[in-house]
Amino acid sequence: MIYTKADKMGPQALQQNLESIRKEMLKDWAEMPKEFVTSAETAMGREDILDFMGKLM
């Protein structure tokens, strides 16, 4: 699961949003898929996604 625009909110607000999303998703899912928090402006998460994709190939 990729969360985008992480640079648009502060760290505390981001963490609260992620926890809220996880809580809702886990109502229907047994576990959360791999998660990536990203920002195109700061390149946050870019290397994590590329590393993950590289391991799949």
C-alpha positions in Angstrom: 0.0 0.0 0.0 1.5 3.4 -1.0 0.5 6.5 0.9 1.3 9.7 -1.1 1.8 13.3 -0.3 3.4 12.7 3.1 5.1 16.0 2.9 1.7 17.9 3.0 1.2 17.3 6.7 3.3 17.2 9.8 4.7 14.0 11.3 2.1 13.8 14.0 -0.9 14.3 11.7 0.6 11.7 9.2 1.0 9.2 12.0 -2.6 9.7 13.1 -3.9 9.3 9.5 -1.9 6.1 9.1 -3.3 4.7 12.3 -6.8 5.6 11.3 -6.4 4.0 7.9 -4.9 0.8 9.4 -7.7 0.5 11.9 -10.4 0.7 9.2 -8.6 -1.7 6.9 -8.1 -4.3 9.6 -11.8 -4.4 10.1 -11.9 -6.5 6.9 -8.3 -7.7 6.4 -6.4 -10.1 8.7 -3.2 -8.1 8.2 -1.9 -5.1 6.5 0.1 -5.3 3.2 3.5 -3.8 3.0 3.2 0.0 3.4 5.2 2.8 1.9 4.9 6.5 2.9 6.0 8.7 0.0 6.5 12.2 -1.2 7.3 13.2 -4.8 8.6 16.6 -3.6 11.1 15.2 -1.1 11.6 11.7 -2.7 10.6 10.2 0.7 10.0 6.5 0.3 11.4 6.3 -3.3 14.3 4.0 -2.4 12.1 1.8 -0.2 9.8 1.2 -3.1 12.6 0.6 -5.6 14.3 -1.8 -3.2 11.0 -3.7 -2.6 10.4 -4.0 -6.4 14.0 -5.1 -6.9 13.5 -8.0 -4.5 10.4 -9.1 -6.4 12.3 -9.5 -9.7 
